Amino acid sequence: MKLEGRRAIVTGGGRGIGRAYVERLLAEGASVAILDLDIDNAEKTATELSDRGTVIAIKTDVADEDSVGAAVEEVAERLGGIDIVVNNAALFGDWKPEDDTFPYLKRMMDVNLLSVWLVTRAAAPHLVKSPYGRVINQSSGTAYNYTYNGPTDEFTGLRSFSYSWTKWGVNGLTKYSAAQLGNWGVTVNAIAPGPTHTEAFSKSVDPAHAQRLVEAQPIKGAIQPEDLAGAVVFFASDDARFITGQILVISGGRHMPA
Ligand SMILES: NC(=O)c1ccc[n+]([C@@H]2O[C@H](COP(=O)([O-])OP(=O)(O)OC[C@H]3O[C@@H](n4cnc5c(N)ncnc54)[C@H](O)[C@@H]3O)[C@@H](O)[C@H]2O)c1
């Protein structure tokens, strides 16, 4: 076991990729707190995994400063400290790509980007006390897509692609946080997955398009949440103690940013 005794937060750990991270962290000996807005699901997950180690669920809106502050302090108290933060929660399953209204864009910014900073800031005083402080942010291969599939004959208004640029923002935030927290031995890295076959993905992408996405990967095959979890363990482990400010793309070769 690589993470025996470490104490981890996984935001959005109630389902999908976050749940796979929780399962893998438990398997490596960490105790885990799931911070999720969908508390019913988070509690269900915590109960289902309770025979694998210490796992707790706390209702949190990662976009709300007070909610984040209270949840992080509760984790520190109940688990006895914080060594690892996985900022995974985002508006993904419920994302409305066509909604470019200002309130929706602000919510997207809050949940997908500002939340990463809020959770990291709240956890930082605990992370700097740990000899194994680690932050792992969830970006997306979508940040590198830059595709526009709309009309090009008549200009119908500027599209936001808000999900994509919030994830680009996560990459930038990863580097700025890494530069600061590195002074206290805390590493900050990000994982940028390609299309990953979660329930949320299947709900928002039709099967024919999902198949086209798989075919666009040099390494064919549907990426599963479990295919990403090893990267979290690696970034959290002692093997990665000098690796910081890096974005690891896991998309079967579909995205190869410089
Ligand atoms: N599935 C993919 O294809 C894919 C690809 C690249 C990146 N990602 C990213 O991976 C992460 C997880 O994706 P997923 O497919 O498991 O999505 P998902 O929608 O199934 O999971 C998101 C989780 O975050 C929680 N959440 C949402 N808003 C929240 C809030 N305000 N506060 C607290 N919790 C909140 C949800 O309840 C849920 O448990 C997201 O950051 C997503 O952007 C997903």
PDBQT file of the ligand as one rigid body, heavy atoms in Angstrom, charges set to zero:
ROOT
HETATM    1  N1  LIG A 301     -16.379  11.854 -17.774  1.00  0.00    +0.000 N 
HETATM    2  C1  LIG A 301     -15.574  12.479 -18.636  1.00  0.00    +0.000 C 
HETATM    3  O1  LIG A 301     -15.587  12.222 -19.852  1.00  0.00    +0.000 OA
HETATM    4  C2  LIG A 301     -14.628  13.551 -18.158  1.00  0.00    +0.000 A 
HETATM    5  C3  LIG A 301     -13.546  13.900 -18.988  1.00  0.00    +0.000 A 
HETATM    6  C4  LIG A 301     -12.645  14.883 -18.543  1.00  0.00    +0.000 A 
HETATM    7  C5  LIG A 301     -12.815  15.465 -17.308  1.00  0.00    +0.000 A 
HETATM    8  N2  LIG A 301     -13.878  15.093 -16.536  1.00  0.00    +0.000 N 
HETATM    9  C6  LIG A 301     -13.998  15.734 -15.221  1.00  0.00    +0.000 C 
HETATM   10  O2  LIG A 301     -13.960  14.718 -14.222  1.00  0.00    +0.000 OA
HETATM   11  C7  LIG A 301     -14.755  15.096 -13.104  1.00  0.00    +0.000 C 
HETATM   12  C8  LIG A 301     -15.804  14.058 -12.795  1.00  0.00    +0.000 C 
HETATM   13  O3  LIG A 301     -16.512  13.716 -13.959  1.00  0.00    +0.000 OA
HETATM   14  P1  LIG A 301     -17.686  12.632 -13.932  1.00  0.00    +0.000 P 
HETATM   15  O4  LIG A 301     -17.869  12.126 -15.315  1.00  0.00    +0.000 OA
HETATM   16  O5  LIG A 301     -17.452  11.658 -12.833  1.00  0.00    +0.000 OA
HETATM   17  O6  LIG A 301     -18.929  13.608 -13.614  1.00  0.00    +0.000 OA
HETATM   18  P2  LIG A 301     -20.165  13.505 -12.621  1.00  0.00    +0.000 P 
HETATM   19  O7  LIG A 301     -21.080  14.575 -13.046  1.00  0.00    +0.000 OA
HETATM   20  O8  LIG A 301     -20.672  12.094 -12.588  1.00  0.00    +0.000 OA
HETATM   21  O9  LIG A 301     -19.545  13.792 -11.185  1.00  0.00    +0.000 OA
HETATM   22  C9  LIG A 301     -19.456  15.069 -10.651  1.00  0.00    +0.000 C 
HETATM   23  C10 LIG A 301     -19.580  14.979  -9.150  1.00  0.00    +0.000 C 
HETATM   24  O10 LIG A 301     -19.418  16.292  -8.632  1.00  0.00    +0.000 OA
HETATM   25  C11 LIG A 301     -20.501  16.595  -7.758  1.00  0.00    +0.000 C 
HETATM   26  N3  LIG A 301     -20.768  18.035  -7.779  1.00  0.00    +0.000 N 
HETATM   27  C12 LIG A 301     -21.276  18.784  -8.803  1.00  0.00    +0.000 A 
HETATM   28  N4  LIG A 301     -21.399  20.068  -8.427  1.00  0.00    +0.000 NA
HETATM   29  C13 LIG A 301     -20.944  20.137  -7.147  1.00  0.00    +0.000 A 
HETATM   30  C14 LIG A 301     -20.818  21.204  -6.219  1.00  0.00    +0.000 A 
HETATM   31  N5  LIG A 301     -21.177  22.445  -6.507  1.00  0.00    +0.000 N 
HETATM   32  N6  LIG A 301     -20.298  20.914  -4.986  1.00  0.00    +0.000 NA
HETATM   33  C15 LIG A 301     -19.928  19.650  -4.666  1.00  0.00    +0.000 A 
HETATM   34  N7  LIG A 301     -20.047  18.613  -5.504  1.00  0.00    +0.000 NA
HETATM   35  C16 LIG A 301     -20.541  18.848  -6.734  1.00  0.00    +0.000 A 
HETATM   36  C17 LIG A 301     -21.669  15.770  -8.286  1.00  0.00    +0.000 C 
HETATM   37  O11 LIG A 301     -22.669  15.588  -7.307  1.00  0.00    +0.000 OA
HETATM   38  C18 LIG A 301     -20.937  14.485  -8.679  1.00  0.00    +0.000 C 
HETATM   39  O12 LIG A 301     -20.816  13.600  -7.592  1.00  0.00    +0.000 OA
HETATM   40  C19 LIG A 301     -15.285  16.498 -13.460  1.00  0.00    +0.000 C 
HETATM   41  O13 LIG A 301     -14.367  17.472 -13.000  1.00  0.00    +0.000 OA
HETATM   42  C20 LIG A 301     -15.285  16.475 -14.980  1.00  0.00    +0.000 C 
HETATM   43  O14 LIG A 301     -15.258  17.782 -15.506  1.00  0.00    +0.000 OA
HETATM   44  C21 LIG A 301     -14.771  14.166 -16.924  1.00  0.00    +0.000 A 
ENDROOT
TORSDOF 0
